[in-house]
Each structure stands twice: as structure tokens, then as C-alpha cells.
Amino acid sequence: MALEGDLKEFSVPEVLQFVALHEGDGILVLTNKGDKITFGIKGGKIVAALYGKRGTPQPLEEYIIKSGRITKKELKEFKARAEELDISLDELLKNEGIIDEREIKSVIQFKIQEIVDEALTWKDGTYKFQPGKEIYPNSKVRVALEPNALVMEGMRRIDEWQRIQVVLPDEEIKLWRREEAKINVELGEEEKRILEIHEDGMKVKEYIEKSALGKFRTYNALFNLIEMGLLTKEPPLEEEEEEEEEVIRPSIWTKLKISFEAFTNFLEYLIFLGLIGGSVYYLIVKKIPFLIELIKKYIIL
């Protein structure tokens, strides 16, 4: 089945529907501005997916690391052992009891859905179906997902995405926990996961990196927690420490000095009044009668 063309003429949903209808076997490669998405197709169903953003693959093991199952150092050791044993990594992890088949399938399924979600946003680019090829050919854990169901879920998420982006427009937004908030509804597993890894001031992109939920499910869980009032974009107000004004209290010696100065000033005032009073008394009692006698003797007489 030959299939190749431009996404402007044949959209991603139409391409996936065509592949499903013709039950193709091979890989479907989509390209857009240096980014590349590859779907593994078996009998018209999607069995694997790989998103190479600007040429950098994002393999399945990254999702397993983000889930906290293994560390990067352990991953390196397991990959080396898988090569020595000539088996796939997921088979080795399953055999070692690190993760069971159900969990591996769950990781693969949500990874494929995330990649379909991304592909649905591509309006420009090219598509090409290559029959007979595979991605992850050594993987022993397989899924088979209906393209139409994935597209329908992706379209639903795109509708939700518009509402989410009103509250969380970009990955640089920081969030804080509202400890005083209380709710009466039980949290979902995704919301619980977000609160487990939460640290005040975390950016949205850090939740995506640490949660192992993928981009949409992380955004959706954060949106729900904000709506519930458990998380907020507003940092807590720092309690301003009121600086107590230093009250200068006079010492006992200062008080005595002030009192003494006031007392001496008062005495000076009394003495001044006394001097004035004495002068007036001297004039009235001693001098005025003498002046009257002179007037009588020399002027009147």
C-alpha cells in the first residue's frame, strides 16, 4: 500500500483512518519543521509510536524512568544486560520484576496517545507510509490500538486543551499549595501523583518531567487541582515583620536633670518678679510721698 503526500491536502486523522481501513502493515512517518513522528502499524492498528523532536528520539525507557521505577544509572546497567542477553529491555525489566506486563502496556498506550495528540496539532508537513518496516522490533510486549479511538480521544483532549490553556498558558508558570483548602471529593490518581511530587514554586514543565503522566494528563491534573483550590498561581504573601519603633525612655538621672533645670528656671522667674515688685514698692512707698511734698512746696505754693 503506497501512501505519501502533504498534510495540508490529507490531514493526520484522514491518513490514520485510511491506514486503518486498509489494514496496512509497516510504519507511517510524519514530518513537520524538523520534527518527526513514526507510528508502527500492524493490521491497521497502531502498535508503537516514536516522537523524534528535532531529530532527538524520546524512547520508551524515558517514560519508565520518569515513573520512578528505575534510575538513569540502573537503566544503563539494564540496557547493557539486555544487549548481552539479546533480549528487549522491556522483557528484561519484566523478568526482573521491575515492572509487570500490564504496567508496560499502560505506559506504551499512554505514550502512543500523547504522540497522536501531538500529531493532531500538525496542519503542515508530510506523511509517508513504508510497508514492511517496524519500530521496536525486539519488543516482546505489544499493544494494538484502534487509530479512530485514539483520534477521537485526541480531539476531545484538544477541546479540553483550549480550556486548560486559559488557566495555564505556558510551561513556565509556577504553582503553590494552598494548605488551608479543604475539599470533600476524592482525588483521582493523577491528581494524587501531582501532589506527591509537588514543591512550592514548581514550574509546569517540572511537573511534566517528574510526574510520568505525559503532557496532557499533567496539565489536566494541574488544572483540576487549581479548580479545586488546592493549587494556586499566586505566591503566598510574605508576612511582613513589623519593625517596632524604638522607644527612647529617659533614665532617672535625665529626669532629675530636667526637674532641676525646671526648678532653677522657676526660681529665676520668681526672683525676677520679686525684683520688679520690690522696685515698684520702693517707688510707691518711698519716693512718691517725697515728690508730692516737693510739688506742694515749690509749685503749688
Backbone torsions as a table, in degrees:
resi	resn	phi	psi	omega
1	MET	NA	110.5	179.2
2	ALA	-89.8	132.3	-179.0
3	LEU	-152.0	117.9	-178.1
4	GLU	-158.8	142.9	179.6
5	GLY	171.5	-162.6	-176.4
6	ASP	-106.0	135.9	-178.6
7	LEU	-68.3	-18.4	175.7
8	LYS	-68.6	-29.4	-178.6
9	GLU	-94.4	-30.3	-177.2
10	PHE	-136.8	102.7	-171.2
11	SER	-69.6	166.6	-179.8
12	VAL	-57.6	-48.3	178.4
13	PRO	-58.3	-38.4	-179.8
14	GLU	-67.9	-39.0	179.1
15	VAL	-64.4	-46.8	-179.6
16	LEU	-64.4	-38.2	178.6
17	GLN	-65.6	-38.7	179.3
18	PHE	-64.8	-43.7	179.6
19	VAL	-63.0	-42.5	-179.8
20	ALA	-64.8	-41.5	-177.8
21	LEU	-63.8	-35.8	-177.5
22	HIS	-95.7	6.1	175.8
23	GLU	47.6	51.4	-177.6
24	GLY	-72.7	154.8	173.7
25	ASP	-122.0	123.0	179.8
26	GLY	154.4	-152.7	177.4
27	ILE	-125.9	142.3	176.6
28	LEU	-109.1	119.8	-176.4
29	VAL	-109.4	124.6	175.9
30	LEU	-113.3	137.7	178.2
31	THR	-129.1	145.9	-179.9
32	ASN	-157.3	110.4	175.5
33	LYS	49.5	46.4	178.0
34	GLY	89.9	-13.8	176.2
35	ASP	-89.5	154.1	-176.2
36	LYS	-141.8	130.4	175.6
37	ILE	-120.4	132.6	179.1
38	THR	-124.6	127.4	175.8
39	PHE	-109.0	132.2	171.8
40	GLY	-87.8	126.4	-175.6
41	ILE	-116.0	133.3	176.7
42	LYS	-138.4	114.4	-179.0
43	GLY	61.5	31.1	178.7
44	GLY	85.0	-6.1	180.0
45	LYS	-103.3	152.3	178.6
46	ILE	-86.0	121.6	-177.4
47	VAL	-110.9	-12.4	-179.9
48	ALA	-163.4	162.8	177.9
49	ALA	-154.4	148.9	-180.0
50	LEU	-141.9	128.3	179.2
51	TYR	-113.2	110.9	177.2
52	GLY	-103.4	95.4	-178.1
53	LYS	-77.9	119.0	-176.4
54	ARG	48.5	42.2	173.6
55	GLY	84.7	-0.2	-179.2
56	THR	-102.2	110.3	-179.0
57	PRO	-66.0	149.3	174.7
58	GLN	-120.1	84.8	-173.2
59	PRO	-72.3	169.0	-177.1
60	LEU	-58.6	-37.1	-175.9
61	GLU	-60.3	-26.3	177.6
62	GLU	-62.9	-37.7	179.2
63	TYR	-67.9	-36.0	179.8
64	ILE	-68.8	-37.9	177.6
65	ILE	-63.7	-46.3	-178.1
66	LYS	-63.9	-24.4	177.9
67	SER	-75.9	-8.7	177.8
68	GLY	86.0	8.0	-178.9
69	ARG	-70.8	-41.2	-179.9
70	ILE	-140.1	159.8	176.3
71	THR	-91.8	171.0	178.0
72	LYS	-63.5	-37.8	179.0
73	LYS	-65.1	-43.0	178.9
74	GLU	-65.8	-37.2	178.3
75	LEU	-59.1	-45.5	-180.0
76	LYS	-59.3	-41.6	180.0
77	GLU	-66.9	-42.4	-179.8
78	PHE	-66.5	-37.7	178.9
79	LYS	-65.1	-39.7	177.7
80	ALA	-64.0	-42.2	179.2
81	ARG	-66.5	-38.9	179.4
82	ALA	-62.3	-39.1	177.7
83	GLU	-66.2	-41.2	178.6
84	GLU	-62.4	-40.0	-178.2
85	LEU	-85.3	-7.5	-179.0
86	ASP	58.2	45.3	174.9
87	ILE	-130.4	166.7	-179.5
88	SER	-75.2	157.5	-179.7
89	LEU	-63.1	-44.1	-178.2
90	ASP	-63.9	-33.6	177.6
91	GLU	-67.6	-40.3	178.3
92	LEU	-65.0	-44.0	179.3
93	LEU	-62.2	-37.6	178.1
94	LYS	-68.0	-43.4	-179.6
95	ASN	-64.9	-32.1	-179.1
96	GLU	-82.8	-5.2	179.6
97	GLY	77.1	14.3	178.3
98	ILE	-70.3	-39.7	-179.2
99	ILE	-152.3	140.5	-178.1
100	ASP	-91.2	171.2	-175.0
101	GLU	-61.9	-38.2	179.8
102	ARG	-61.7	-42.2	179.8
103	GLU	-67.9	-39.5	178.1
104	ILE	-61.8	-44.0	178.8
105	LYS	-62.7	-38.4	179.2
106	SER	-63.7	-42.3	178.3
107	VAL	-64.0	-45.3	179.9
108	ILE	-61.5	-42.9	-177.1
109	GLN	-64.6	-46.2	-178.3
110	PHE	-70.6	-30.2	176.4
111	LYS	-64.9	-44.2	179.1
112	ILE	-62.3	-42.7	179.5
113	GLN	-61.2	-41.5	178.5
114	GLU	-60.8	-40.0	-178.5
115	ILE	-71.7	-37.0	174.5
116	VAL	-62.6	-43.0	178.1
117	ASP	-55.9	-44.0	179.6
118	GLU	-65.3	-43.8	-178.2
119	ALA	-61.7	-34.0	-178.7
120	LEU	-67.5	-19.0	178.1
121	THR	-84.0	-9.7	-178.5
122	TRP	-82.1	117.0	177.1
123	LYS	-103.5	-19.9	177.7
124	ASP	-116.6	161.5	177.3
125	GLY	125.8	-166.5	-178.5
126	THR	-130.6	162.7	174.6
127	TYR	-135.0	148.9	177.9
128	LYS	-153.3	125.8	176.6
129	PHE	-97.8	127.9	-178.6
130	GLN	-116.9	102.7	-176.5
131	PRO	-63.6	148.7	172.7
132	GLY	80.6	-6.2	-178.9
133	LYS	-95.6	161.5	-179.6
134	GLU	-137.3	156.5	165.6
135	ILE	-118.7	147.2	-172.6
136	TYR	53.7	54.0	-176.5
137	PRO	-64.3	-24.3	-177.6
138	ASN	-89.4	-3.7	-178.1
139	SER	-68.0	131.5	179.2
140	LYS	-94.1	-15.9	179.1
141	VAL	-98.4	118.4	-174.6
142	ARG	-121.2	150.3	170.8
143	VAL	-126.9	161.8	176.3
144	ALA	-141.2	103.7	-172.5
145	LEU	-111.5	138.4	179.8
146	GLU	-70.9	121.6	179.4
147	PRO	-56.8	-39.3	-178.4
148	ASN	-63.7	-39.8	179.0
149	ALA	-65.8	-40.9	178.3
150	LEU	-64.3	-40.0	179.3
151	VAL	-66.2	-42.7	179.6
152	MET	-62.2	-43.0	177.9
153	GLU	-65.2	-39.2	178.4
154	GLY	-63.5	-40.6	178.2
155	MET	-65.8	-37.9	176.7
156	ARG	-62.6	-42.4	-180.0
157	ARG	-65.2	-36.6	178.4
158	ILE	-62.5	-40.3	176.7
159	ASP	-63.3	-43.0	178.1
160	GLU	-65.8	-35.5	-176.4
161	TRP	-59.2	-38.6	179.6
162	GLN	-61.3	-39.3	179.0
163	ARG	-71.4	-38.8	-179.1
164	ILE	-65.9	-40.4	-175.6
165	GLN	-69.2	-17.4	173.6
166	VAL	-65.1	-37.0	-178.7
167	VAL	-89.4	-39.1	-177.2
168	LEU	-125.3	80.1	-174.1
169	PRO	-72.3	-18.9	179.1
170	ASP	-154.7	171.4	-173.2
171	GLU	-82.3	-4.7	-178.3
172	GLU	-89.1	-6.0	-178.3
173	ILE	-66.7	137.4	178.9
174	LYS	-101.2	149.0	-178.0
175	LEU	-128.0	151.1	178.7
176	TRP	-129.5	152.6	179.5
177	ARG	-84.6	138.1	174.0
178	ARG	-101.7	97.2	-174.0
179	GLU	-65.7	-29.7	-175.6
180	GLU	-77.8	-10.8	-177.6
181	ALA	-72.3	136.0	177.4
182	LYS	-130.9	134.9	179.7
183	ILE	-127.0	156.9	-178.3
184	ASN	-106.0	4.4	179.6
185	VAL	-103.6	150.6	179.3
186	GLU	-81.5	134.7	-179.4
187	LEU	-75.2	148.1	174.4
188	GLY	-76.6	169.8	-178.3
189	GLU	-63.0	-36.2	-178.9
190	GLU	-69.4	-39.7	177.4
191	GLU	-66.6	-38.4	177.5
192	LYS	-63.0	-40.3	179.9
193	ARG	-62.3	-41.9	179.6
194	ILE	-61.7	-44.4	-178.8
195	LEU	-68.8	-27.9	177.8
196	GLU	-64.6	-39.7	-176.1
197	ILE	-95.0	-3.7	-173.3
198	HIS	-64.4	138.2	168.1
199	GLU	-136.7	137.0	-178.5
200	ASP	-55.9	134.0	180.0
201	GLY	88.3	4.3	178.4
202	MET	-67.6	143.7	175.8
203	LYS	-87.5	156.3	-179.9
204	VAL	-56.5	-41.3	-178.6
205	LYS	-63.6	-27.4	178.1
206	GLU	-73.4	-35.3	174.5
207	TYR	-63.1	-42.4	179.6
208	ILE	-61.0	-43.1	-177.8
209	GLU	-65.6	-40.2	-171.1
210	LYS	-95.6	-20.4	-171.1
211	SER	-79.2	-26.6	-173.8
212	ALA	63.0	23.6	179.1
213	LEU	-98.4	-11.0	-174.0
214	GLY	85.4	168.5	-172.4
215	LYS	-65.7	-54.4	-174.6
216	PHE	-64.7	-47.4	-176.7
217	ARG	-64.8	-32.5	176.2
218	THR	-67.3	-49.0	178.4
219	TYR	-58.4	-43.6	-177.1
220	ASN	-64.2	-42.2	179.0
221	ALA	-66.1	-42.0	177.4
222	LEU	-62.2	-42.6	178.7
223	PHE	-60.0	-45.2	-179.7
224	ASN	-62.9	-40.8	-179.5
225	LEU	-67.4	-34.6	175.8
226	ILE	-68.3	-42.3	178.7
227	GLU	-63.1	-35.1	178.4
228	MET	-75.1	-14.8	-179.0
229	GLY	87.8	11.6	-179.7
230	LEU	-86.7	-26.3	175.7
231	LEU	-123.1	154.0	179.5
232	THR	-144.1	152.6	176.6
233	LYS	-86.8	-7.7	-178.3
234	GLU	-92.7	122.6	177.5
235	PRO	-66.4	149.8	178.7
236	PRO	-64.5	143.5	178.4
237	LEU	-70.6	129.2	178.7
238	GLU	-75.5	130.8	-179.6
239	GLU	-69.7	115.5	-179.1
240	GLU	-77.8	124.1	178.3
241	GLU	-76.2	119.1	179.8
242	GLU	-73.6	121.5	179.9
243	GLU	-80.1	118.3	179.6
244	GLU	-72.8	126.9	178.5
245	GLU	-67.6	133.1	-178.2
246	GLU	-73.6	118.6	179.8
247	VAL	-92.7	117.1	-180.0
248	ILE	-86.1	110.0	-179.9
249	ARG	-97.7	126.2	-178.9
250	PRO	-66.2	142.7	177.2
251	SER	-75.7	170.9	-179.7
252	ILE	-64.5	-33.9	179.3
253	TRP	-68.6	-38.6	177.3
254	THR	-62.4	-42.3	179.2
255	LYS	-61.1	-43.4	-179.1
256	LEU	-64.9	-39.3	179.0
257	LYS	-62.0	-45.7	179.5
258	ILE	-61.8	-42.6	-178.7
259	SER	-64.6	-41.0	-179.2
260	PHE	-65.4	-42.9	179.6
261	GLU	-63.4	-40.4	178.2
262	ALA	-63.8	-39.5	-178.7
263	PHE	-65.6	-44.2	-179.8
264	THR	-65.7	-37.3	177.4
265	ASN	-62.6	-38.8	-179.7
266	PHE	-65.9	-41.0	179.6
267	LEU	-63.8	-41.9	178.5
268	GLU	-60.2	-38.8	179.4
269	TYR	-64.0	-42.6	-179.9
270	LEU	-65.3	-41.2	178.9
271	ILE	-62.4	-42.7	179.2
272	PHE	-59.4	-45.1	178.0
273	LEU	-63.7	-36.4	179.5
274	GLY	-64.7	-41.3	179.5
275	LEU	-63.1	-44.7	178.6
276	ILE	-62.7	-45.1	-178.7
277	GLY	-62.1	-40.5	179.5
278	GLY	-63.8	-41.9	-179.9
279	SER	-62.6	-43.8	179.5
280	VAL	-63.4	-43.1	179.8
281	TYR	-62.5	-41.7	-179.3
282	TYR	-62.8	-42.8	-179.7
283	LEU	-66.0	-42.1	-175.3
284	ILE	-71.6	-46.7	-172.1
285	VAL	-82.3	-41.4	-171.5
286	LYS	-95.1	-44.6	-170.0
287	LYS	-91.9	-37.0	-175.9
288	ILE	-62.4	-45.3	178.1
289	PRO	-58.6	-37.9	179.4
290	PHE	-63.7	-42.1	178.6
291	LEU	-65.2	-36.7	179.8
292	ILE	-64.5	-40.3	-179.6
293	GLU	-65.9	-38.3	178.0
294	LEU	-65.0	-41.7	-180.0
295	ILE	-62.2	-44.7	-179.8
296	LYS	-61.0	-41.5	-173.0
297	LYS	-76.2	-42.6	-171.1
298	TYR	-104.5	-26.8	-176.0
299	ILE	-100.5	-52.3	-175.2
300	ILE	-72.0	-45.3	-177.1
301	LEU	-80.4	NA	NA
